[in-house]
Amino acid sequence: MTTEARYDAASLTLANGALVESEKLRPGVVFDHDEGDRVVGIEILGARQERPASLPTPISR
């Protein structure tokens, strides 16, 4: 998982592959698909707001 504080976004790469389409599931959540329509990544925009309160605060490195 990578985060981009400047854009308040987090992304999770599930598989290597060429991104050919993005699907907005709901505001702030996007699935990235490859040429076989497989989900290869997930992007969360507004990540600070989307993090469930039950998760611990991430440690900055």
ROPA-161372 format. One record per atom (N, C-alpha, C, O): atom name; y, z, x; residue in three letters; residue number from 1. Coordinates in Angstrom, 1 decimal. Layout:
BEGIN
  atome       y       z       x  residu  num
     CA       Y       Z       X     ALA  NUM
...
END
This chain:
BEGIN
  atome       y       z       x  residu  num
      N    -1.2     0.0     0.9     MET    1
     CA     0.0     0.0     0.0     MET    1
      C     1.2     0.0     0.9     MET    1
      O     1.3     0.7     1.9     MET    1
      N     2.2    -0.8     0.5     THR    2
     CA     3.5    -0.8     1.2     THR    2
      C     4.6    -0.4     0.2     THR    2
      O     4.4    -0.7    -1.0     THR    2
      N     5.6     0.1     0.7     THR    3
     CA     6.8     0.5    -0.1     THR    3
      C     8.0    -0.1     0.5     THR    3
      O     8.1    -0.3     1.7     THR    3
      N     9.0    -0.4    -0.3     GLU    4
     CA    10.3    -1.0     0.1     GLU    4
      C    11.3    -0.2    -0.6     GLU    4
      O    11.7    -0.5    -1.7     GLU    4
      N    11.8     0.9     0.1     ALA    5
     CA    12.8     1.8    -0.5     ALA    5
      C    14.0     1.1    -1.0     ALA    5
      O    14.6     1.5    -2.0     ALA    5
      N    14.5     0.1    -0.2     ARG    6
     CA    15.7    -0.6    -0.5     ARG    6
      C    15.6    -1.2    -1.9     ARG    6
      O    16.7    -1.3    -2.6     ARG    6
      N    14.4    -1.7    -2.3     TYR    7
     CA    14.3    -2.3    -3.6     TYR    7
      C    13.5    -1.4    -4.6     TYR    7
      O    13.3    -1.8    -5.7     TYR    7
      N    13.2    -0.1    -4.2     ASP    8
     CA    12.5     0.8    -5.0     ASP    8
      C    11.2     0.2    -5.6     ASP    8
      O    11.0     0.2    -6.8     ASP    8
      N    10.5    -0.4    -4.7     ALA    9
     CA     9.3    -1.1    -5.1     ALA    9
      C     8.1    -0.7    -4.2     ALA    9
      O     8.2    -0.3    -3.1     ALA    9
      N     6.9    -0.8    -4.8     ALA   10
     CA     5.6    -0.6    -4.1     ALA   10
      C     4.7    -1.8    -4.3     ALA   10
      O     4.7    -2.4    -5.4     ALA   10
      N     3.9    -2.2    -3.3     SER   11
     CA     3.0    -3.2    -3.5     SER   11
      C     1.6    -2.9    -2.9     SER   11
      O     1.6    -2.2    -1.9     SER   11
      N     0.6    -3.3    -3.6     LEU   12
     CA    -0.8    -3.0    -3.2     LEU   12
      C    -1.5    -4.3    -3.1     LEU   12
      O    -1.6    -5.1    -4.1     LEU   12
      N    -2.0    -4.6    -1.9     THR   13
     CA    -2.7    -5.9    -1.6     THR   13
      C    -4.2    -5.6    -1.9     THR   13
      O    -4.8    -4.7    -1.2     THR   13
      N    -4.8    -6.3    -2.8     LEU   14
     CA    -6.2    -6.1    -3.1     LEU   14
      C    -7.1    -7.0    -2.3     LEU   14
      O    -8.3    -6.7    -2.1     LEU   14
      N    -6.6    -8.2    -2.0     ALA   15
     CA    -7.4    -9.2    -1.3     ALA   15
      C    -6.5   -10.2    -0.6     ALA   15
      O    -5.4   -10.4    -1.1     ALA   15
      N    -7.0   -10.8     0.4     ASN   16
     CA    -6.2   -11.9     1.1     ASN   16
      C    -6.4   -13.1     0.3     ASN   16
      O    -7.5   -13.5    -0.2     ASN   16
      N    -5.3   -13.9     0.1     GLY   17
     CA    -5.4   -15.1    -0.7     GLY   17
      C    -4.0   -15.6    -0.9     GLY   17
      O    -3.0   -14.9    -0.9     GLY   17
      N    -3.9   -16.9    -1.2     ALA   18
     CA    -2.6   -17.5    -1.4     ALA   18
      C    -2.2   -17.2    -2.8     ALA   18
      O    -2.9   -17.4    -3.8     ALA   18
      N    -1.0   -16.6    -2.9     LEU   19
     CA    -0.4   -16.2    -4.2     LEU   19
      C     0.0   -17.5    -4.9     LEU   19
      O     0.8   -18.3    -4.4     LEU   19
      N    -0.5   -17.7    -6.1     VAL   20
     CA    -0.1   -18.9    -6.9     VAL   20
      C     0.6   -18.6    -8.2     VAL   20
      O     1.3   -19.4    -8.8     VAL   20
      N     0.4   -17.4    -8.7     GLU   21
     CA     1.1   -17.0   -10.0     GLU   21
      C     1.2   -15.5   -10.0     GLU   21
      O     0.4   -14.7    -9.5     GLU   21
      N     2.3   -15.1   -10.7     SER   22
     CA     2.6   -13.7   -11.0     SER   22
      C     2.6   -13.5   -12.5     SER   22
      O     3.2   -14.3   -13.2     SER   22
      N     2.0   -12.4   -12.9     GLU   23
     CA     1.9   -12.1   -14.3     GLU   23
      C     2.6   -10.7   -14.6     GLU   23
      O     2.2    -9.7   -14.0     GLU   23
      N     3.6   -10.7   -15.3     LYS   24
     CA     4.3    -9.5   -15.7     LYS   24
      C     3.6    -8.8   -16.8     LYS   24
      O     3.5    -9.3   -17.9     LYS   24
      N     3.0    -7.7   -16.5     LEU   25
     CA     2.2    -6.9   -17.5     LEU   25
      C     3.1    -6.2   -18.4     LEU   25
      O     2.8    -6.1   -19.6     LEU   25
      N     4.1    -5.6   -17.9     ARG   26
     CA     5.1    -4.8   -18.6     ARG   26
      C     6.3    -4.7   -17.7     ARG   26
      O     6.1    -5.0   -16.5     ARG   26
      N     7.4    -4.3   -18.2     PRO   27
     CA     8.6    -4.2   -17.3     PRO   27
      C     8.2    -3.3   -16.1     PRO   27
      O     7.8    -2.1   -16.2     PRO   27
      N     8.4    -3.9   -14.9     GLY   28
     CA     8.2    -3.1   -13.7     GLY   28
      C     6.8    -3.2   -13.1     GLY   28
      O     6.5    -2.7   -12.0     GLY   28
      N     5.8    -3.9   -13.8     VAL   29
     CA     4.5    -4.0   -13.2     VAL   29
      C     4.1    -5.5   -13.2     VAL   29
      O     4.1    -6.1   -14.3     VAL   29
      N     3.7    -6.0   -12.0     VAL   30
     CA     3.4    -7.4   -11.9     VAL   30
      C     2.1    -7.5   -11.2     VAL   30
      O     1.9    -6.9   -10.1     VAL   30
      N     1.2    -8.3   -11.7     PHE   31
     CA    -0.1    -8.7   -11.0     PHE   31
      C     0.1   -10.1   -10.4     PHE   31
      O     0.6   -11.0   -11.0     PHE   31
      N    -0.3   -10.2    -9.1     ASP   32
     CA    -0.3   -11.4    -8.4     ASP   32
      C    -1.7   -12.0    -8.4     ASP   32
      O    -2.6   -11.4    -8.1     ASP   32
      N    -1.8   -13.3    -8.7     HIS   33
     CA    -3.1   -14.0    -8.9     HIS   33
      C    -3.2   -15.1    -7.8     HIS   33
      O    -2.2   -15.7    -7.4     HIS   33
      N    -4.4   -15.3    -7.3     ASP   34
     CA    -4.7   -16.4    -6.4     ASP   34
      C    -5.1   -17.7    -7.2     ASP   34
      O    -5.1   -17.7    -8.4     ASP   34
      N    -5.5   -18.7    -6.4     GLU   35
     CA    -5.9   -20.0    -7.1     GLU   35
      C    -7.1   -19.9    -8.0     GLU   35
      O    -7.3   -20.7    -8.8     GLU   35
      N    -7.9   -18.9    -7.8     GLY   36
     CA    -9.1   -18.6    -8.7     GLY   36
      C    -8.8   -17.7    -9.8     GLY   36
      O    -9.7   -17.2   -10.5     GLY   36
      N    -7.5   -17.4   -10.1     ASP   37
     CA    -7.0   -16.5   -11.1     ASP   37
      C    -7.4   -15.0   -10.9     ASP   37
      O    -7.5   -14.2   -11.8     ASP   37
      N    -7.8   -14.7    -9.6     ARG   38
     CA    -8.2   -13.3    -9.3     ARG   38
      C    -6.9   -12.6    -8.9     ARG   38
      O    -6.0   -13.1    -8.3     ARG   38
      N    -6.9   -11.3    -9.3     VAL   39
     CA    -5.7   -10.4    -9.0     VAL   39
      C    -5.9   -10.1    -7.5     VAL   39
      O    -6.8    -9.5    -7.1     VAL   39
      N    -4.9   -10.5    -6.7     VAL   40
     CA    -4.9   -10.2    -5.3     VAL   40
      C    -3.8    -9.2    -4.9     VAL   40
      O    -3.8    -8.7    -3.7     VAL   40
      N    -3.0    -8.8    -5.8     GLY   41
     CA    -1.9    -7.8    -5.5     GLY   41
      C    -1.3    -7.3    -6.8     GLY   41
      O    -1.3    -7.9    -7.8     GLY   41
      N    -0.7    -6.1    -6.6     ILE   42
     CA     0.0    -5.4    -7.7     ILE   42
      C     1.3    -5.0    -7.2     ILE   42
      O     1.4    -4.4    -6.1     ILE   42
      N     2.4    -5.3    -7.9     GLU   43
     CA     3.7    -4.8    -7.5     GLU   43
      C     4.2    -3.9    -8.6     GLU   43
      O     4.1    -4.1    -9.8     GLU   43
      N     4.9    -2.8    -8.1     ILE   44
     CA     5.5    -1.9    -9.1     ILE   44
      C     6.9    -1.8    -8.7     ILE   44
      O     7.3    -1.3    -7.6     ILE   44
      N     7.8    -2.2    -9.6     LEU   45
     CA     9.2    -2.2    -9.4     LEU   45
      C     9.7    -0.9   -10.1     LEU   45
      O     9.2    -0.5   -11.1     LEU   45
      N    10.7    -0.3    -9.5     GLY   46
     CA    11.2     1.0   -10.0     GLY   46
      C    10.1     2.1    -9.7     GLY   46
      O     9.9     2.9   -10.5     GLY   46
      N     9.5     2.0    -8.5     ALA   47
     CA     8.4     2.8    -8.2     ALA   47
      C     8.6     4.3    -8.3     ALA   47
      O     7.7     5.1    -8.6     ALA   47
      N     9.8     4.7    -7.9     ARG   48
     CA    10.1     6.1    -8.0     ARG   48
      C    10.0     6.6    -9.4     ARG   48
      O     9.6     7.8    -9.7     ARG   48
      N    10.4     5.8   -10.4     GLN   49
     CA    10.3     6.2   -11.8     GLN   49
      C     8.9     6.1   -12.4     GLN   49
      O     8.6     6.8   -13.3     GLN   49
      N     8.1     5.2   -11.8     GLU   50
     CA     6.7     4.9   -12.3     GLU   50
      C     5.7     5.9   -11.8     GLU   50
      O     4.6     6.0   -12.4     GLU   50
      N     6.0     6.6   -10.7     ARG   51
     CA     5.0     7.6   -10.2     ARG   51
      C     4.8     8.7   -11.1     ARG   51
      O     5.7     9.4   -11.5     ARG   51
      N     3.5     8.9   -11.5     PRO   52
     CA     3.2    10.1   -12.4     PRO   52
      C     3.6    11.4   -11.8     PRO   52
      O     3.5    11.5   -10.6     PRO   52
      N     4.1    12.3   -12.5     ALA   53
     CA     4.6    13.6   -12.0     ALA   53
      C     3.4    14.4   -11.4     ALA   53
      O     3.6    15.2   -10.5     ALA   53
      N     2.2    14.1   -11.8     SER   54
     CA     1.0    14.8   -11.2     SER   54
      C     0.7    14.4    -9.8     SER   54
      O    -0.1    15.1    -9.2     SER   54
      N     1.2    13.3    -9.3     LEU   55
     CA     1.0    12.8    -8.0     LEU   55
      C     1.9    13.6    -7.0     LEU   55
      O     3.1    13.8    -7.3     LEU   55
      N     1.4    13.9    -5.8     PRO   56
     CA     2.3    14.6    -4.8     PRO   56
      C     3.4    13.6    -4.3     PRO   56
      O     3.2    12.4    -4.4     PRO   56
      N     4.5    14.1    -3.9     THR   57
     CA     5.5    13.3    -3.3     THR   57
      C     5.0    12.7    -2.0     THR   57
      O     4.5    13.4    -1.2     THR   57
      N     5.2    11.4    -1.8     PRO   58
     CA     4.7    10.7    -0.6     PRO   58
      C     5.4    11.3     0.6     PRO   58
      O     6.6    11.7     0.6     PRO   58
      N     4.7    11.2     1.7     ILE   59
     CA     5.3    11.7     3.0     ILE   59
      C     5.9    10.5     3.7     ILE   59
      O     5.3     9.4     3.8     ILE   59
      N     7.1    10.6     4.1     SER   60
     CA     7.8     9.5     4.8     SER   60
      C     7.3     9.5     6.3     SER   60
      O     7.1    10.5     6.9     SER   60
      N     7.1     8.3     6.8     ARG   61
     CA     6.7     8.1     8.2     ARG   61
      C     7.8     7.4     9.0     ARG   61
      O     7.6     7.2    10.2     ARG   61
END
